[in-house]
Amino acid sequence: MNQLNPVFIPGPTNLPESVRRVIDQPTIDHRSPAFASLLPQLFGDLKKIFATDAAKIFVFPGTGTGGWEATVANTLSRGDRVLACRHGVFSDKWIRLCQSFGLIVDIIDCDWSGPADPIRIEEILRADSGGQIKAVLATHNETATGVRTDLAAIRESINASGSEALFFVDGVSSIASMDFRMDEWGIDGAVTGSQKGLMLPAGLAIVALSEKAIKAGQSAGLPRFFFDCSQMDQTTTAGGFPYTPPMQLIAGLQHALDLLLTEGLDQVFSRHFKMAEGVRQAAASWGYQLCCSDLQFASDTVTTIMVPEGFNADRLVEYAYSRYGMSFGVGLGQLAGQAFRIGHLGMLTEAQALSGLAVIEMAMKDLGYPIVSGSGVAAAQDWYRSAFSLDSQGSAAIEEPVCEDVA
Ligand SMILES: *Cc1c(COP(=O)(O)O)cnc(C)c1O
């Protein structure tokens, strides 16, 4: 009966009951006024999630990776240069996607224990006096390492260099969970997917493009068809989709947005901080290092924890799953075997977080890890008790509000 257990992987995340109920609905005609009438509010609410007035929002069937592809294909041309830091498997995958589209990527290899480096970015942009670099790519929250990049600092670097490059951000594991400000940080392209902070199944790629990015796309030449933003814009403005929309997911998305906006984004962010801090306190009580070497950059959606020398983190994750029916994230890329990840984004209560910590402690104990049973749980309990005022409504607030009939 491990279907009752929450998952502690950083996406797909746990589905709120009310989201599941909304998604379970009969077919409605996607060419009907009933569908058209859903769209204005959906796009308006998504703008709040991205913290933008000026950008245009695009909802594609797809996943986060499709969102990257849409961003690149709609704004750049073959042979364009782009600049990216590589500090985890997701930033690396974005680089590989760009290369496969014939873009030339200037790669800054950063230590995986830290964020993208605004100083190196500024140096390289300054050296590019001819303005060859058309875009700077940043991964807001490296889901492999649990490190958050300071996007405001990168925007400052771009400005200081005088570069006109577009600024594209992977916000797949941060948007709707951690503070994100598209307009204020001068972001030209932002990407997320449905299955992380938005608490839905996988299946939607959500992209926001600034006016500058859209304008760049009018003369940019990469091939695009499925992910054609201009086509998508025309059809959604007219109340439809360029192809069959995933109706149920779109209805679920509206409901998830209702939950998040009713709770209030500031509250959502502080709830994620609170959950994350409990996990960090637990790791500290075990005496383990985080992959993230400087806590000011610690992610509030996923924590990557290094296991002691001589232990295999893959085995730990596999054991927790097979013995206790609970899923944690494995270490990815160069962290394979050396680290495991606890995802704590989306719908999660203190009680659930404690259950995850209790289970991973049992698994570690069974496998001979040098920890004291209950030490991490106790540290997290103390933190959650003291942090109650951060979340005056209690974590239960997320599950409740609006559950209107959608169709
Ligand atoms: C999950 C994730 C992705 C990939 O998203 P898919 O939906 O699996 O395509 C990209 N970037 C980051 C930071 C992620 O966490």
The ligand as an SDF file (V2000), in Angstrom:
LIG
                    3D

 15 15  0  0  0  0  0  0  0  0999 V2000
   12.6210   18.8580  -14.1900 C   0  0  0  0  0  0  0  0  0  0  0  0
   13.5280   19.8690  -14.7710 C   0  0  0  0  0  0  0  0  0  0  0  0
   13.6960   20.0290  -16.1490 C   0  0  0  0  0  0  0  0  0  0  0  0
   13.1430   19.0760  -17.1530 C   0  0  0  0  0  0  0  0  0  0  0  0
   11.8430   19.0880  -17.2140 O   0  0  0  0  0  0  0  0  0  0  0  0
   11.0040   17.9420  -17.9630 P   0  0  0  0  0  0  0  0  0  0  0  0
    9.6560   18.3930  -17.5820 O   0  0  0  0  0  0  0  0  0  0  0  0
   11.4000   16.6380  -17.3850 O   0  0  0  0  0  0  0  0  0  0  0  0
   11.2760   18.0570  -19.3990 O   0  0  0  0  0  0  0  0  0  0  0  0
   14.4740   21.0650  -16.5980 C   0  0  0  0  0  0  0  0  0  0  0  0
   15.0920   21.8830  -15.7600 N   0  0  0  0  0  0  0  0  0  0  0  0
   14.9860   21.7500  -14.4380 C   0  0  0  0  0  0  0  0  0  0  0  0
   15.7140   22.6940  -13.5530 C   0  0  0  0  0  0  0  0  0  0  0  0
   14.2040   20.7470  -13.9020 C   0  0  0  0  0  0  0  0  0  0  0  0
   14.0970   20.6050  -12.5750 O   0  0  0  0  0  0  0  0  0  0  0  0
  1  2  1  0
  2  3  1  0
  2 14  2  0
  3  4  1  0
  3 10  2  0
  4  5  1  0
  5  6  1  0
  6  7  2  0
  6  8  1  0
  6  9  1  0
 10 11  1  0
 11 12  2  0
 12 13  1  0
 12 14  1  0
 14 15  1  0
M  END
$$$$
